[in-house]
Amino acid sequence: MAPPPTSTISPIIITLVLKILMLDLLLASLVVLATDTATLSLAFYTTFVESKIHFDDVYTYRYVLASIIMGLVYSVLQTALSLYHIANGKRLIIGDGAFLVDFYGDKVISYVLATGSAAGFGATKDLNALADGTNVDDLDDYFDKAYASASLLLFAFICAAILSVFSSYALPKMVNSSNTQNPT
């Protein structure tokens, strides 16, 4: 009697799913951050002032936005390259270049996403403490959205970190396969 067939999921499919998940998380983080606004009402003696605060009024959130955009560009590019690889059975970039782009690109993007998420969490915590210290209560939704965006960015970083590990494992295989094809 033959053993039951084993179903293995191809590493290409796993990386594609992670790239799509990372893309979705980055898009969600971008939407949440871009819609993060609040109206602040302050009373100074007899004067009443109302001011609208946008996410880009905080410089750190601009860095978070930049890290999201860099991650999106890389993620779209990598997803397109993976779809091409699955559809045609070969890589668009021939030779060692594809492995090197994956290896170094995954490392750089994972660091960018990690620092963007950490900056978002840090700035939000500090600004929230400052608002609490000055008895400004109108900013809770603003800070909740900032935390949500940083959290989604953190999950996108986790996807990028896993992809980075996969590309680290693929690089020695690429070197070994090129050594067996061209022995010296």
DOTORNU-986840 format. One line per field, with one value per residue: residue in three letters; x, y, z of N, C-alpha, C in turn. Coordinates in Angstrom, 1 decimal, always signed. Layout:
N
resn	(ALA, ...)
neast	(X, ...)
nnorth	(Y, ...)
nup	(Z, ...)
caeast	(X, ...)
canorth	(Y, ...)
caup	(Z, ...)
ceast	(X, ...)
cnorth	(Y, ...)
cup	(Z, ...)
//
This chain:
184
resn	(MET, ALA, PRO, PRO, PRO, THR, SER, THR, ILE, SER, PRO, ILE, ILE, ILE, THR, LEU, VAL, LEU, LYS, ILE, LEU, MET, LEU, ASP, LEU, LEU, LEU, ALA, SER, LEU, VAL, VAL, LEU, ALA, THR, ASP, THR, ALA, THR, LEU, SER, LEU, ALA, PHE, TYR, THR, THR, PHE, VAL, GLU, SER, LYS, ILE, HIS, PHE, ASP, ASP, VAL, TYR, THR, TYR, ARG, TYR, VAL, LEU, ALA, SER, ILE, ILE, MET, GLY, LEU, VAL, TYR, SER, VAL, LEU, GLN, THR, ALA, LEU, SER, LEU, TYR, HIS, ILE, ALA, ASN, GLY, LYS, ARG, LEU, ILE, ILE, GLY, ASP, GLY, ALA, PHE, LEU, VAL, ASP, PHE, TYR, GLY, ASP, LYS, VAL, ILE, SER, TYR, VAL, LEU, ALA, THR, GLY, SER, ALA, ALA, GLY, PHE, GLY, ALA, THR, LYS, ASP, LEU, ASN, ALA, LEU, ALA, ASP, GLY, THR, ASN, VAL, ASP, ASP, LEU, ASP, ASP, TYR, PHE, ASP, LYS, ALA, TYR, ALA, SER, ALA, SER, LEU, LEU, LEU, PHE, ALA, PHE, ILE, CYS, ALA, ALA, ILE, LEU, SER, VAL, PHE, SER, SER, TYR, ALA, LEU, PRO, LYS, MET, VAL, ASN, SER, SER, ASN, THR, GLN, ASN, PRO, THR)
neast	(+0.8, +0.6, +2.1, +0.1, -0.5, +1.6, +1.0, +2.6, +3.3, +4.4, +7.4, +7.5, +4.8, +4.2, +5.8, +4.7, +2.1, +2.8, +3.9, +1.7, +0.0, +1.6, +1.5, -1.3, -1.5, +0.2, -1.2, -3.6, -2.5, -1.6, -4.1, -5.3, -3.5, -3.5, -6.0, -6.1, -7.1, -8.0, -10.0, -9.2, -10.2, -9.8, -9.7, -8.8, -8.8, -11.0, -11.2, -12.0, -10.6, -10.4, -8.9, -7.7, -6.1, -3.8, -2.4, +0.1, +1.0, +2.7, +6.0, +7.2, +5.2, +5.2, +7.6, +6.7, +4.8, +6.4, +7.9, +5.9, +5.2, +7.6, +7.7, +5.4, +5.9, +8.1, +6.9, +4.8, +6.4, +7.8, +5.7, +4.7, +6.9, +7.0, +4.5, +4.9, +7.0, +5.6, +3.7, +5.2, +7.1, +9.8, +12.3, +12.1, +14.3, +17.4, +19.9, +22.1, +21.1, +18.4, +18.1, +19.9, +18.7, +16.3, +17.4, +18.9, +17.1, +14.8, +16.0, +16.6, +14.1, +12.7, +14.0, +13.4, +10.6, +10.4, +11.6, +9.9, +7.5, +8.2, +8.9, +6.4, +4.9, +6.4, +6.2, +3.5, +2.9, +4.4, +3.2, +0.6, +0.9, +1.7, -0.6, -2.4, -1.2, -1.8, -4.5, -6.0, -8.6, -9.7, -8.3, -8.2, -9.3, -7.6, -5.1, -5.6, -6.0, -3.5, -2.0, -3.2, -2.4, +0.4, +0.5, -0.5, +1.6, +3.6, +2.9, +3.2, +5.9, +6.6, +5.9, +7.7, +10.1, +9.9, +9.9, +12.5, +14.0, +13.4, +14.6, +17.2, +17.7, +17.5, +19.6, +22.2, +21.5, +21.3, +24.0, +25.2, +23.9, +24.9, +27.6, +27.7, +26.9, +28.9, +31.6, +34.9)
nnorth	(-1.2, +2.2, +5.1, +7.8, +10.7, +13.5, +16.9, +19.7, +23.0, +25.3, +27.2, +29.5, +30.2, +30.7, +32.9, +34.7, +35.0, +36.2, +38.6, +39.8, +40.0, +41.7, +44.0, +44.6, +45.2, +47.4, +49.2, +49.5, +50.7, +53.1, +54.3, +54.6, +56.3, +58.5, +59.5, +60.5, +62.9, +65.6, +67.8, +70.4, +72.1, +75.0, +77.1, +80.3, +82.4, +84.7, +84.1, +81.9, +79.2, +77.2, +74.5, +72.6, +69.5, +67.7, +64.5, +65.0, +67.3, +66.5, +65.8, +63.3, +61.6, +62.1, +60.8, +58.2, +57.9, +58.1, +55.8, +53.9, +54.4, +53.8, +51.1, +50.2, +50.7, +48.9, +46.5, +46.3, +46.1, +43.7, +41.9, +41.9, +40.9, +38.3, +37.3, +37.2, +35.3, +33.0, +32.8, +32.4, +30.6, +31.3, +33.6, +37.2, +38.8, +37.8, +35.4, +35.9, +38.3, +38.6, +37.1, +38.6, +41.1, +40.5, +39.6, +41.8, +43.9, +43.0, +43.1, +45.8, +47.1, +45.8, +46.9, +49.6, +49.6, +48.7, +50.8, +52.9, +52.1, +51.9, +54.6, +55.8, +54.6, +55.6, +58.5, +58.8, +57.9, +59.8, +62.2, +61.8, +61.6, +64.2, +65.6, +64.6, +65.6, +68.3, +68.5, +68.1, +66.7, +66.1, +64.6, +61.9, +60.0, +60.7, +59.9, +57.2, +56.4, +56.8, +55.0, +52.7, +52.8, +52.6, +50.0, +48.4, +48.8, +47.7, +44.9, +44.6, +44.9, +42.5, +40.6, +41.4, +40.8, +38.0, +37.4, +38.3, +36.4, +34.2, +35.0, +35.0, +32.3, +31.5, +32.6, +31.2, +28.8, +29.6, +30.3, +27.8, +26.4, +27.7, +27.1, +24.4, +24.3, +25.6, +24.4, +24.9)
nup	(+0.0, -0.8, +0.6, +2.0, +0.0, +0.4, +1.2, +0.3, +0.8, -1.5, -1.1, -2.6, -2.8, -0.1, +0.4, -1.4, -0.2, +2.2, +1.3, +0.1, +2.3, +3.9, +2.2, +2.3, +5.1, +5.2, +3.5, +5.0, +7.3, +6.2, +5.4, +7.8, +9.2, +7.4, +7.7, +10.2, +12.2, +14.3, +16.2, +18.2, +21.0, +22.8, +25.5, +26.3, +28.8, +28.1, +25.4, +22.9, +21.2, +18.4, +16.9, +14.1, +14.0, +12.1, +11.1, +9.9, +11.1, +13.1, +13.2, +13.5, +12.8, +10.1, +9.4, +9.9, +7.9, +5.7, +6.0, +5.6, +3.0, +1.6, +2.3, +1.0, -1.8, -2.1, -1.5, -3.4, -5.7, -5.1, -4.9, -7.5, -8.8, -7.7, -8.5, -11.3, -11.3, -10.4, -12.4, -14.8, -14.2, -14.0, -12.9, -13.2, -13.0, -14.0, -13.1, -10.3, -9.3, -8.6, -6.2, -4.6, -4.6, -3.2, -0.8, +0.3, +0.0, +1.5, +4.1, +4.4, +4.1, +6.2, +8.4, +8.1, +8.3, +11.0, +12.4, +11.7, +12.9, +15.6, +16.0, +15.7, +17.8, +20.0, +19.7, +19.9, +22.5, +24.0, +23.2, +24.0, +26.8, +27.3, +26.5, +28.4, +30.7, +30.4, +30.6, +28.3, +26.6, +24.2, +22.4, +22.3, +20.4, +18.2, +19.1, +19.5, +16.8, +15.8, +17.3, +16.3, +13.6, +13.9, +15.0, +13.0, +11.2, +12.6, +12.5, +9.7, +9.6, +10.9, +9.0, +7.0, +8.3, +8.5, +5.8, +5.3, +6.7, +5.1, +2.7, +3.5, +3.9, +1.3, -0.1, +0.5, -0.8, -3.5, -3.9, -3.6, -5.7, -7.9, -7.7, -8.2, -10.8, -12.1, -11.7, -10.5)
caeast	(+0.0, +1.4, +1.8, -0.8, +0.3, +1.8, +0.8, +3.5, +3.0, +5.6, +7.9, +7.1, +3.4, +4.2, +6.4, +3.7, +1.0, +3.4, +4.0, +0.3, -0.4, +2.4, +0.9, -2.6, -1.3, +0.7, -2.3, -4.5, -1.8, -1.6, -5.4, -5.6, -2.7, -3.9, -7.3, -6.0, -7.3, -8.7, -10.3, -8.8, -10.9, -9.1, -10.3, -7.8, -9.5, -12.3, -11.1, -12.2, -9.8, -10.6, -7.8, -7.8, -4.8, -3.6, -1.2, +1.4, +1.5, +3.7, +7.1, +7.4, +4.2, +5.7, +8.5, +5.9, +4.2, +7.5, +8.3, +4.8, +5.3, +8.7, +7.3, +4.4, +6.6, +8.9, +5.9, +4.2, +7.4, +8.1, +4.5, +4.6, +7.9, +6.6, +3.4, +5.6, +7.7, +4.6, +3.0, +6.0, +8.0, +11.1, +12.4, +12.3, +15.7, +18.2, +21.1, +22.1, +20.6, +17.1, +18.4, +20.5, +17.6, +15.4, +18.1, +19.2, +15.8, +14.1, +16.7, +16.5, +12.7, +12.2, +14.5, +12.6, +9.2, +10.5, +11.9, +8.7, +6.5, +8.7, +8.7, +4.9, +4.5, +7.1, +5.7, +2.1, +3.0, +4.9, +2.2, -0.6, +1.3, +1.7, -2.0, -3.0, -0.7, -2.4, -5.9, -6.7, -9.3, -10.3, -7.4, -8.2, -9.4, -6.4, -4.0, -6.0, -5.7, -2.0, -1.6, -3.6, -1.5, +1.7, +0.3, -0.5, +2.9, +4.4, +2.5, +3.8, +7.3, +6.8, +5.8, +8.9, +11.1, +9.8, +10.4, +13.9, +14.6, +13.3, +15.6, +18.5, +17.9, +17.6, +20.9, +23.2, +21.1, +21.7, +25.4, +25.5, +23.5, +25.8, +28.9, +27.5, +26.7, +30.2, +32.8, +36.3)
canorth	(+0.0, +3.4, +6.1, +8.9, +11.8, +14.7, +18.2, +20.7, +24.4, +25.8, +28.4, +30.7, +30.6, +31.3, +34.3, +35.6, +35.3, +37.1, +39.8, +40.3, +40.4, +42.9, +45.0, +44.9, +45.8, +48.8, +50.0, +49.8, +51.6, +54.3, +54.9, +55.0, +57.4, +59.7, +60.0, +60.8, +64.3, +65.9, +69.2, +70.8, +73.3, +75.5, +78.4, +81.2, +83.5, +85.0, +83.8, +80.4, +78.9, +75.8, +74.2, +71.2, +68.9, +66.6, +63.7, +65.6, +68.3, +65.9, +65.4, +61.9, +60.9, +62.2, +59.7, +57.0, +57.9, +57.8, +54.4, +53.2, +54.5, +53.0, +49.7, +49.9, +50.6, +47.7, +45.4, +46.2, +45.6, +42.3, +41.1, +41.8, +39.9, +37.0, +36.8, +36.9, +34.1, +31.9, +32.6, +32.0, +29.6, +31.7, +34.9, +38.2, +39.2, +36.6, +35.3, +36.1, +39.6, +38.5, +36.7, +39.7, +42.2, +40.0, +39.6, +43.2, +44.7, +42.6, +43.6, +47.3, +47.4, +45.4, +47.9, +50.9, +49.4, +48.6, +52.1, +53.7, +51.6, +52.4, +56.1, +56.0, +54.3, +56.5, +59.8, +58.8, +57.8, +61.1, +63.3, +61.4, +62.0, +65.7, +66.0, +64.2, +66.6, +69.6, +68.3, +68.2, +65.4, +66.0, +64.0, +60.4, +59.4, +61.0, +59.0, +55.8, +56.1, +56.8, +53.7, +51.7, +52.8, +52.0, +48.6, +47.8, +48.9, +46.6, +43.7, +44.6, +44.6, +41.1, +40.0, +41.7, +40.1, +36.6, +37.4, +38.5, +35.1, +33.3, +35.3, +34.6, +30.9, +31.3, +33.0, +30.1, +27.8, +30.2, +30.2, +26.4, +25.9, +28.3, +26.4, +23.1, +24.4, +26.1, +24.0, +25.4)
caup	(+0.0, -1.0, +1.7, +1.6, -0.5, +1.3, +0.6, +0.8, +0.2, -2.1, -0.5, -3.4, -2.4, +1.2, +0.3, -2.0, +0.7, +3.2, +0.6, -0.1, +3.7, +4.2, +1.3, +2.9, +6.3, +4.9, +3.0, +6.1, +8.1, +5.4, +5.4, +9.2, +9.5, +6.6, +8.2, +11.6, +12.5, +15.5, +16.5, +19.5, +21.5, +23.9, +26.0, +26.9, +29.5, +27.4, +24.0, +22.6, +20.0, +17.9, +15.9, +13.6, +14.0, +11.2, +11.4, +9.4, +12.0, +14.0, +12.3, +13.6, +11.9, +8.7, +9.2, +9.9, +6.6, +4.7, +6.1, +5.0, +1.5, +1.2, +2.4, -0.1, -3.1, -2.2, -1.4, -4.7, -6.6, -4.8, -5.2, -8.9, -9.2, -7.3, -9.4, -12.6, -11.1, -10.4, -13.7, -15.9, -13.8, -13.9, -12.3, -14.2, -12.9, -14.3, -12.4, -8.8, -8.9, -7.9, -4.8, -3.9, -4.4, -2.2, +0.5, +0.8, +0.1, +2.7, +5.3, +4.6, +4.4, +7.6, +9.4, +7.9, +8.9, +12.4, +13.0, +11.6, +13.9, +16.9, +16.1, +15.8, +19.2, +20.9, +19.6, +20.4, +23.9, +24.5, +23.0, +24.8, +28.1, +27.3, +26.5, +29.7, +31.7, +30.2, +30.7, +26.9, +26.5, +22.9, +21.4, +22.5, +19.1, +17.5, +19.6, +19.2, +15.4, +15.7, +17.8, +15.3, +12.4, +14.3, +15.3, +11.6, +10.7, +13.3, +11.9, +8.4, +9.9, +11.2, +7.7, +6.3, +9.0, +8.1, +4.4, +5.4, +7.1, +3.9, +1.7, +4.1, +3.6, -0.2, -0.6, +0.4, -1.9, -4.7, -4.1, -3.8, -7.0, -8.9, -7.6, -8.8, -12.2, -12.7, -10.8, -10.9)
ceast	(+0.9, +1.0, +0.9, +0.1, +0.4, +1.6, +1.7, +3.2, +4.4, +6.1, +7.6, +5.7, +3.4, +4.8, +5.4, +2.5, +1.6, +3.5, +2.7, -0.2, +0.3, +1.8, -0.4, -2.4, -0.7, -0.4, -3.3, -3.8, -1.8, -3.0, -5.7, -4.8, -3.2, -5.2, -7.3, -6.0, -8.1, -9.0, -10.1, -9.5, -10.2, -9.7, -9.2, -8.6, -10.8, -12.3, -11.2, -11.5, -10.1, -9.6, -7.9, -6.3, -4.8, -2.4, +0.1, +1.8, +2.6, +4.8, +7.4, +6.4, +4.5, +6.7, +7.8, +5.3, +5.3, +7.9, +7.2, +4.9, +6.4, +8.4, +6.3, +5.0, +7.4, +7.9, +5.2, +5.2, +7.6, +6.9, +4.4, +5.7, +7.6, +5.4, +4.0, +6.3, +6.8, +4.0, +3.9, +7.0, +9.5, +11.1, +12.6, +13.7, +16.6, +19.5, +21.0, +21.4, +19.3, +17.2, +19.0, +19.5, +16.7, +16.2, +18.3, +17.9, +15.0, +14.7, +16.4, +15.0, +12.2, +12.8, +13.7, +11.2, +9.3, +10.7, +10.6, +7.6, +6.9, +8.6, +7.3, +4.5, +5.1, +6.5, +4.3, +2.1, +3.4, +3.8, +0.9, -0.3, +1.2, +0.2, -2.7, -2.5, -1.3, -3.9, -6.6, -7.3, -9.8, -9.4, -7.3, -8.3, -8.2, -5.3, -4.4, -5.7, -4.2, -1.5, -2.0, -2.7, -0.1, +1.6, +0.3, +0.8, +3.8, +4.1, +3.1, +5.3, +7.5, +6.7, +7.2, +10.1, +11.1, +10.3, +12.0, +14.6, +14.5, +14.4, +17.0, +18.8, +18.1, +18.9, +22.0, +22.8, +21.5, +23.2, +25.8, +25.1, +24.4, +27.2, +28.8, +27.4, +28.1, +31.3, +34.1, +37.3)
cnorth	(+1.2, +4.3, +7.2, +10.0, +13.0, +16.0, +19.2, +22.0, +24.9, +27.1, +29.7, +31.2, +31.2, +32.7, +35.2, +35.9, +36.3, +38.5, +40.5, +40.8, +41.6, +44.1, +45.5, +45.6, +47.3, +49.7, +50.4, +50.8, +53.0, +55.0, +55.4, +56.2, +58.7, +60.3, +60.5, +62.3, +64.5, +67.4, +69.5, +72.1, +73.7, +76.9, +79.1, +82.4, +83.7, +84.6, +82.2, +80.1, +77.4, +75.6, +72.8, +70.7, +67.7, +65.7, +64.3, +66.9, +67.8, +65.4, +63.9, +61.1, +61.0, +61.1, +58.3, +56.8, +57.6, +56.4, +53.5, +53.2, +53.7, +51.5, +49.3, +49.8, +49.3, +46.5, +45.2, +45.6, +44.1, +41.4, +40.9, +40.8, +38.5, +36.4, +36.4, +35.5, +32.9, +31.7, +32.0, +30.9, +30.0, +33.2, +36.0, +38.7, +37.9, +36.6, +35.5, +37.4, +39.5, +38.1, +37.8, +40.8, +41.7, +40.1, +40.9, +44.0, +44.3, +43.1, +45.1, +47.7, +47.0, +46.4, +49.2, +50.8, +49.4, +50.0, +53.0, +53.3, +52.1, +53.9, +56.5, +55.8, +55.3, +57.9, +59.9, +58.7, +59.1, +62.2, +63.0, +61.8, +63.5, +66.2, +65.7, +65.2, +68.0, +69.6, +68.5, +66.8, +65.2, +65.1, +62.4, +59.6, +59.6, +60.1, +57.5, +55.4, +56.0, +55.5, +52.6, +51.6, +52.2, +50.5, +47.9, +47.8, +47.9, +45.2, +43.5, +44.3, +43.1, +40.3, +40.2, +40.9, +38.6, +36.5, +37.5, +37.2, +34.2, +33.7, +35.0, +33.1, +30.6, +31.6, +31.9, +29.0, +28.3, +30.1, +28.7, +25.9, +26.5, +27.6, +25.0, +23.1, +24.9, +25.7, +24.5, +24.4)
cup	(+0.0, +0.2, +1.1, +1.0, +0.5, +0.6, +1.2, +0.1, -0.3, -1.3, -1.3, -3.1, -1.1, +1.2, -0.3, -1.0, +1.8, +2.5, +0.4, +1.3, +4.1, +3.4, +1.9, +4.2, +6.1, +4.3, +4.1, +7.0, +7.5, +5.6, +6.8, +9.5, +8.7, +7.1, +9.6, +11.8, +13.7, +15.6, +17.9, +19.9, +22.8, +24.3, +26.8, +27.5, +28.8, +25.9, +23.9, +21.3, +19.7, +16.8, +15.4, +13.5, +13.0, +11.6, +11.0, +10.1, +13.0, +13.1, +12.4, +12.8, +10.4, +8.4, +9.1, +8.5, +5.6, +4.8, +5.5, +3.5, +1.0, +1.2, +1.3, -1.4, -3.2, -2.2, -2.7, -5.7, -6.4, -5.1, -6.7, -9.4, -8.9, -8.2, -10.8, -12.4, -11.1, -11.7, -14.8, -15.5, -13.7, -13.4, -13.4, -14.2, -13.0, -13.5, -10.9, -8.4, -8.2, -6.4, -4.0, -3.6, -3.2, -0.8, +1.1, +1.0, +1.3, +4.0, +5.5, +4.9, +5.7, +8.6, +9.3, +8.5, +10.4, +13.0, +12.8, +12.6, +15.3, +17.1, +16.3, +17.3, +20.2, +20.9, +20.2, +21.9, +24.6, +24.4, +23.8, +26.3, +28.3, +27.3, +27.8, +30.8, +31.6, +30.2, +29.3, +26.7, +25.1, +21.9, +21.6, +21.2, +18.2, +17.9, +19.4, +17.7, +15.2, +16.2, +16.9, +14.1, +12.8, +14.5, +13.9, +11.0, +11.3, +12.8, +10.5, +8.6, +10.2, +9.9, +7.0, +7.0, +8.6, +6.7, +4.4, +5.8, +5.9, +2.9, +2.2, +3.8, +2.1, -0.7, -0.6, -0.7, -3.2, -5.0, -4.3, -5.2, -8.1, -8.9, -8.2, -10.3, -12.9, -11.8, -11.4, -10.6)
//
